[in-house]
Amino acid sequence: MKKIICYLLMMMLLVSCGPQERPLVPIVVTVEVTMVTTTTASCECEVTADNDFSVIARGVCWSTSENPTIEDSTTSNGSGLGSYTAHLTGLSPNTTYY
């Protein structure tokens, strides 16, 4: 009985020490927000890794509410890996955007 318990504990230890899981999404980095005016801004971004997924669309989404989604204001900036500049328009003066 003790051997069975030791064997089960060893198996649990080996299974829990497996390799790290890869990220489930591509990696996007916001490099810098530049050229800010009262109604526009430019956002320099880069898709640095695709993690074996196809990057079919890239851009920026923004809102006056936290955690914007693609249902909010967006840009369309091509596809695939690499750098791109998103031009945000229609902004309101003295307003915080996320």
Buried (B, 14 or more C-beta within 10 A) or exposed (E): EEEEEEEEEEEEEEEEEEEEEEEEEBEBEEEEBEEEEEEEBBBBBBBEBEEEEEBEEBBBBBBEEEEBEEEBBBBEBEBEEEEBBBEBEEBEEEEEBE
